[in-house]
Amino acid sequence: MDERTDERTDERPTCLVVGGGPAGMVLGLLLARAGVEVTVLEKHGDFLRDFRGDTVHPSTLQLLDELGLGEDFARLPQTRLEEVVFPTADGGTVTIGDFRRLRVPHPYVAMTPQWDLLDLLADAGRREPTYTLRMQTEMTGLLREGDRVRGVRYRTADGATGELRADLTVACDGRHSLARREAGLRPVEFPVPIDAWWFRVPRLPDDRPAALAPRAVPGRFAVLIPRETFIQVAYIGRKGADPELRARGIEAFRQDVVELVPEFRDRVDALRSMDDVKHLDVRVDRLERWHVDGLLCIGDAAHAMSPVGGVGINLAVQDAVAAATLLAAPLRNGTVSAADLAAVRARRFLPTVLVQGLQRLLHRALVGPLVEGRRPGPPAPVLALVRRLPQLSVVPAYLIGVGLRPEHAPAFARRTPARS
C-alpha cells in the first residue's frame, strides 16, 4: 500500500477535489489528463476500509479500458458476478438479472476491493504532471470571498492546518458531505424502510461463485456476494433496528443468520461479536441544486442511493466522467462559470431521478413488504414471468450494470495500455 502524500510548495490548483472515493479519484485523473492543475484531498492515510462498495460495473470496466487501465485492473484480485438469482419455494432458483445477456465488452460485475481500484487510479494520476494527491489531509471548512467559494481550509494528520485556494472546488466527500453542508446546500430526503448490516463469513469450495444470491424470510433478507476467500453478506432489515439487534447480542444474531441462510450454520462462529457487524444507515436523498459559485457536488454528496441494485458507485463514477468532460476546457481557460456547473447537474440529474425512482418503487413493492413480514420474497407473478420469459433478465442486468445514461471517457483522457 502506497501511503505517499504528494505535496508541492507552489501548489495553487485550478481544481480542488475533496474526497478520494471513486468519484473523486476518477475526476482527478481525468482532469489531470486534460492538463488541468488538480489536487485531490483524502483525509485517511490509505484507502483501506471494510465494506465499501466493491462493485465495478460493466460500464466502469469499459471506462477503465478507454483510460488504458483495463489490463492493470484485470490483474487485481477479483471475482465475477454474472447473475442475480433468487431462490424459489421448490428449492430451485430463478435468474432475475443475467449480465451475460448484455452486449458489452465485460458482461459481468467485478467484485474487487475498492482500495485496490482507488490505488490503481491514484497511481495513474501520479503519472500526470498536473496531478497532486494529498493523503491524511482533511477539509475543515470552505474559503469564501463574498458569495464565491475560493477553496478550503484543511488539517493534516499531525495537526498542521492551512488553506488551499482553487478556481473550483468539487465535493466528492460522500453522503455526509461537509463541503455541501458548509455551502448551505440541503438535500431532499425520501423515506426508506430499511437499514443494512455488513459482515463476512468464510467461503467454502462448494459456494456458487458467479451469482449474486439474495435469501429471504419474512422480516429480513440477505444478499450473498462471493469474494475470493469469503462471502460478503448484506443483511437487510427494518429501518432503525440497529439498537435492538445489538442489544440482543451476537448469539441471537447468529441464529437469525442461520434461519436466513442455513448453510452458514457451520461458519457463523466467524462472527465473534457485534463489532464484526457493520451498520449502514440507508438513505435516499438528492440535491435539487448541485452547485454554488465556485463549488460543485457530485456522487453521494449530490445524491445518496439505496444499496438496492448496488448502483451508487456506478452513478458516482458517471458523474465524475460527465463533470470532467464538461469542465476541462473551461477550467483550462480560466472561464468556468455557474452555467458550466449547472450543465453537469443537467446532464446527470435525470439518470439520478430515474434510478432513485426505481429504488423507491422497489422499496414499496418488494423490500418494504419483505422487511415488514408481509411477503417472503418477490411477488409470485414476477417470478413466474421471469421464469417463462428468461430474456427479460437482461432488463435488470442493464439497469444495474450499465445504467440509464452511461458516460464514456473523453478523447483527452483516452490512452492505450503501456506495453512492457
C-alpha positions in Angstrom: 0.0 0.0 0.0 1.5 3.3 -1.1 0.8 5.9 1.7 2.7 8.6 0.0 1.3 12.1 0.2 2.3 14.3 -2.8 2.8 18.0 -1.9 4.2 20.9 -3.9 5.3 24.1 -2.3 3.9 26.1 -5.2 0.6 24.4 -5.1 -2.3 26.5 -6.3 -4.6 24.1 -8.2 -7.1 25.1 -10.7 -9.5 22.4 -9.4 -9.6 21.1 -5.8 -11.4 17.7 -5.3 -12.5 17.0 -1.7 -12.7 13.2 -1.1 -10.7 10.3 -2.5 -13.5 7.9 -3.2 -14.4 6.6 -6.7 -15.9 9.9 -7.9 -13.0 12.0 -6.6 -10.3 9.7 -7.9 -11.8 9.4 -11.4 -12.4 13.1 -11.6 -8.9 13.9 -10.5 -7.3 11.6 -13.1 -9.4 12.8 -16.0 -8.9 16.5 -15.3 -5.1 15.9 -14.9 -5.1 14.2 -18.3 -6.8 17.3 -19.7 -3.8 19.3 -18.4 -5.8 20.9 -15.5 -3.9 21.5 -12.3 -5.8 19.4 -9.9 -5.4 18.4 -6.2 -7.3 15.6 -4.5 -7.7 15.7 -0.7 -8.2 12.4 1.2 -8.5 12.6 4.9 -7.2 9.0 5.6 -3.7 7.7 5.2 -4.8 4.9 2.9 -7.9 3.6 1.1 -8.3 0.5 3.3 -11.9 0.4 4.6 -14.1 -2.6 5.2 -17.4 -3.0 3.4 -17.0 -0.1 1.0 -18.9 -0.6 -2.3 -16.7 -3.0 -4.1 -18.7 -3.5 -7.3 -17.2 -2.5 -10.6 -19.9 -2.5 -13.2 -19.7 -3.3 -16.9 -19.8 0.4 -17.8 -17.0 1.2 -15.4 -15.0 -1.7 -16.7 -15.4 -0.3 -20.2 -14.3 3.1 -18.9 -11.1 1.6 -17.5 -10.4 0.1 -20.9 -10.9 3.5 -22.5 -8.4 5.0 -20.0 -5.8 2.4 -20.8 -6.2 0.8 -17.3 -8.2 -2.3 -18.2 -5.2 -4.7 -18.3 -3.9 -3.3 -14.9 -7.4 -3.8 -13.4 -7.6 -7.3 -14.7 -4.6 -8.2 -12.6 -6.3 -7.1 -9.4 -7.9 -9.8 -7.1 -11.5 -10.1 -8.1 -14.5 -12.3 -8.6 -17.0 -12.0 -11.4 -20.8 -11.9 -10.8 -22.7 -13.0 -13.9 -26.2 -13.4 -12.5 -28.7 -12.2 -9.9 -30.6 -15.2 -8.8 -33.4 -15.7 -6.3 -34.4 -19.0 -4.5 -37.8 -20.3 -5.1 -40.1 -22.3 -2.8 -39.5 -25.6 -4.7 -35.7 -25.4 -3.8 -34.7 -24.1 -7.2 -33.6 -20.6 -8.3 -34.8 -18.1 -10.9 -32.5 -15.7 -12.6 -33.7 -12.1 -12.1 -30.8 -10.4 -13.8 -28.3 -12.1 -16.3 -25.3 -9.9 -17.1 -24.2 -12.4 -19.7 -27.0 -11.2 -22.0 -25.6 -7.7 -22.1 -23.9 -6.7 -25.4 -20.9 -5.0 -23.7 -17.2 -5.8 -23.6 -17.4 -7.1 -20.0 -20.8 -8.8 -19.3 -20.3 -9.2 -15.6 -19.9 -7.2 -12.4 -16.3 -7.4 -11.0 -16.1 -7.6 -7.2 -12.7 -6.0 -6.4 -11.6 -4.5 -3.1 -12.3 -0.8 -3.5 -8.9 0.1 -2.1 -7.2 -1.7 -5.0 -9.3 0.2 -7.5 -8.5 3.5 -5.8 -4.8 2.7 -5.6 -4.9 1.9 -9.4 -6.5 5.3 -10.1 -4.0 7.1 -7.8 -1.0 5.5 -9.5 -2.4 6.5 -12.9 -2.9 10.1 -11.6 0.6 10.4 -10.3 1.9 9.8 -13.8 0.3 13.1 -14.8 2.4 16.3 -14.2 -0.6 18.4 -13.1 -1.9 15.9 -10.5 -1.4 16.0 -6.8 -2.9 13.7 -4.2 -2.8 14.8 -0.6 -3.5 11.9 1.8 -4.1 12.5 5.5 -5.5 15.9 4.7 -9.0 16.7 5.9 -11.1 19.6 4.8 -12.3 21.6 7.8 -14.1 24.4 6.1 -14.6 26.4 2.9 -12.8 29.6 2.0 -15.0 32.3 0.7 -14.6 35.7 -1.0 -18.1 37.3 -0.8 -20.5 34.7 -2.1 -17.9 32.7 -4.0 -16.1 29.6 -2.7 -12.4 30.0 -3.3 -11.0 26.8 -1.8 -10.8 25.0 1.6 -9.2 25.1 5.0 -7.6 21.8 5.9 -5.9 19.9 8.8 -3.3 17.2 8.3 -2.8 14.1 10.5 -0.1 15.8 12.5 -2.4 18.7 13.4 -1.0 21.2 11.0 -3.6 23.5 9.4 -3.6 25.5 6.2 -5.6 26.9 3.3 -5.7 25.8 -0.3 -7.2 28.0 -2.9 -8.6 26.9 -6.3 -10.8 28.2 -9.1 -13.2 25.4 -8.5 -13.8 23.0 -5.5 -15.7 19.8 -6.2 -17.3 18.0 -3.3 -16.9 14.2 -3.5 -16.9 13.7 0.2 -19.9 11.4 0.5 -23.4 11.4 1.8 -22.4 13.3 5.0 -20.6 15.9 2.9 -19.1 18.8 5.0 -18.5 20.8 1.8 -22.1 20.5 0.9 -23.2 21.5 4.4 -20.9 24.5 4.5 -22.1 25.7 1.2 -25.7 25.7 2.5 -26.9 23.1 0.1 -29.6 20.9 1.7 -30.8 17.6 0.1 -34.3 16.5 -0.2 -34.7 13.2 1.8 -37.1 10.4 0.9 -38.4 7.8 3.3 -36.6 4.5 3.4 -37.9 1.3 5.1 -34.6 -0.5 5.5 -31.1 -0.4 7.0 -28.2 -2.7 6.1 -25.7 -4.6 8.2 -22.5 -5.9 6.6 -20.4 -8.9 7.7 -18.4 -11.7 6.2 -18.2 -15.5 6.6 -15.6 -17.9 5.2 -16.1 -19.1 1.6 -16.2 -22.9 1.0 -15.3 -24.7 -2.2 -19.0 -25.6 -3.0 -20.2 -22.0 -2.8 -21.5 -20.8 -6.1 -19.0 -18.1 -7.3 -20.7 -16.4 -10.2 -24.2 -15.4 -8.8 -25.4 -12.6 -6.6 -27.9 -14.6 -4.5 -30.5 -13.0 -2.2 -32.1 -15.0 0.5 -35.3 -14.0 2.3 -37.6 -14.9 5.1 -40.4 -12.7 6.4 -38.9 -9.7 8.2 -35.5 -9.7 6.7 -33.3 -10.8 3.7 -29.7 -11.0 2.8 -27.6 -10.7 -0.4 -24.7 -13.0 -0.6 -21.7 -11.6 -2.5 -18.9 -14.2 -3.3 -15.4 -12.9 -2.8 -12.1 -14.7 -3.3 -11.8 -16.1 0.2 -15.0 -15.1 1.9 -18.7 -14.4 1.4 -19.7 -10.8 1.9 -23.2 -10.5 3.3 -25.5 -7.6 3.2 -28.2 -8.3 5.8 -31.3 -6.1 5.3 -33.8 -5.4 8.0 -36.2 -2.7 9.0 -35.1 0.9 9.5 -34.0 1.8 13.0 -33.5 -1.8 14.2 -29.7 -1.5 14.9 -30.0 -0.8 18.7 -32.4 -3.8 19.1 -30.0 -6.1 17.1 -27.1 -5.0 19.3 -29.0 -5.4 22.5 -30.0 -9.0 21.6 -26.3 -9.8 21.1 -24.2 -11.9 18.8 -25.7 -15.3 19.6 -29.2 -14.2 18.6 -27.8 -12.5 15.5 -26.1 -15.8 14.5 -29.4 -17.6 14.9 -31.1 -15.0 12.7 -28.4 -15.5 10.0 -28.7 -19.4 10.2 -32.5 -19.1 9.8 -32.0 -17.0 6.7 -29.0 -18.9 5.3 -29.0 -22.5 6.7 -25.7 -23.5 5.0 -23.9 -20.8 7.2 -24.6 -22.9 10.3 -21.0 -24.2 10.4 -19.4 -20.8 9.9 -21.4 -18.1 11.8 -18.9 -18.6 14.6 -16.6 -16.4 12.5 -18.8 -13.5 13.9 -17.1 -13.1 17.2 -19.1 -10.1 18.4 -21.5 -7.5 17.1 -18.4 -5.4 16.4 -18.0 -7.7 13.3 -21.4 -6.5 12.0 -21.2 -3.0 10.5 -24.3 -0.9 10.3 -25.2 1.2 7.3 -27.9 3.9 7.9 -29.6 3.6 4.5 -30.6 7.0 3.0 -32.0 8.1 -0.3 -31.7 11.8 -0.9 -30.6 14.3 -3.6 -29.8 17.9 -4.1 -32.1 19.9 -6.4 -29.2 22.3 -7.0 -25.7 20.8 -7.2 -23.6 23.9 -7.1 -22.9 27.3 -5.6 -20.5 29.8 -7.1 -17.1 28.1 -7.0 -18.3 24.7 -5.7 -19.9 21.6 -7.3 -21.2 18.5 -5.6 -21.2 15.1 -7.4 -21.6 11.4 -6.4 -23.0 10.7 -2.9 -22.5 14.4 -2.0 -25.2 15.2 -4.6 -27.4 12.1 -4.3 -27.3 9.3 -1.7 -28.5 6.0 -3.1 -30.1 2.9 -1.6 -27.9 -0.3 -1.7 -30.8 -1.9 -3.7 -29.2 -2.7 -7.0 -25.7 -1.7 -5.9 -25.6 1.2 -8.4 -24.3 4.0 -6.2 -20.7 3.7 -7.3 -21.7 3.4 -10.9 -23.6 6.7 -10.7 -20.8 8.4 -8.8 -18.2 7.4 -11.5 -20.5 8.5 -14.3 -21.0 11.9 -12.6 -17.2 12.3 -12.5 -16.8 11.5 -16.2 -19.5 13.9 -17.1 -18.0 16.6 -14.9 -14.5 16.2 -16.4 -15.9 16.2 -20.0 -17.9 19.4 -19.5 -15.5 21.3 -17.2 -12.0 20.5 -18.6 -11.9 23.2 -21.2 -13.4 26.0 -19.0 -11.0 25.1 -16.2 -8.0 25.2 -18.6 -9.2 28.5 -20.0 -9.9 30.0 -16.5 -13.5 30.7 -17.6 -15.5 28.1 -15.5 -18.9 29.6 -14.8 -22.1 28.9 -12.9 -23.7 27.8 -16.2 -20.9 25.3 -16.7 -21.5 23.8 -13.2 -25.3 23.7 -13.9 -24.6 21.8 -17.1 -23.1 18.9 -15.1 -26.3 18.7 -13.0 -28.4 19.0 -16.1 -26.7 16.0 -17.7 -26.7 13.8 -14.6 -30.0 14.8 -12.9 -32.4 12.7 -15.0 -30.5 9.4 -14.5 -30.3 10.2 -10.8 -34.0 10.8 -10.5 -34.9 7.7 -12.6 -32.7 5.4 -10.6 -33.9 6.7 -7.3 -37.5 6.4 -8.5 -36.9 2.8 -9.4 -35.3 2.2 -6.0 -38.2 3.8 -4.2 -40.6 1.7 -6.2 -38.7 -1.5 -5.2 -38.7 -0.3 -1.6 -42.5 0.0 -1.7 -43.3 -3.1 -3.8 -40.7 -5.6 -2.7 -38.3 -4.6 0.1 -40.8 -2.9 2.4 -43.3 -5.7 2.4 -40.5 -8.2 2.9 -38.9 -6.5 6.0 -42.4 -5.9 7.4 -43.0 -9.6 7.2 -45.9 -9.4 4.7 -44.1 -11.3 1.9 -41.2 -13.8 1.9 -39.8 -12.7 -1.5 -40.6 -11.2 -4.9 -44.3 -11.5 -5.9 -45.1 -14.9 -7.4 -46.3 -13.4 -10.7 -43.0 -11.6 -11.2 -41.1 -14.8 -10.6 -43.4 -16.7 -12.9 -43.0 -14.1 -15.7 -39.2 -14.1 -15.5 -39.1 -17.9 -15.5 -41.4 -18.1 -18.5 -39.5 -15.3 -20.4 -35.9 -15.6 -19.3 -34.8 -13.0 -21.8 -36.4 -10.4 -19.6 -33.5 -10.8 -17.2 -31.5 -8.5 -19.4 -33.5 -5.5 -18.2 -32.4 -5.6 -14.6 -28.9 -6.5 -15.8 -28.8 -3.4 -18.0 -30.2 -1.1 -15.3 -27.7 -2.4 -12.7 -24.7 -3.0 -15.0 -24.8 -0.1 -17.5 -27.3 2.5 -16.3 -29.6 4.9 -17.9 -27.0 7.3 -19.3 -23.6 5.7 -19.5 -20.7 8.0 -19.8 -17.5 7.4 -21.8 -14.0 8.7 -21.4 -13.5 12.0 -23.3 -10.9 12.0 -26.1 -8.3 13.8 -24.0 -8.3 11.1 -21.3 -8.1 8.0 -23.5 -4.9 6.0 -23.5 -3.7 2.7 -24.9 -2.2 0.3 -22.4 1.5 0.7 -21.9 3.5 -2.3 -23.2 6.3 -3.6 -21.1 
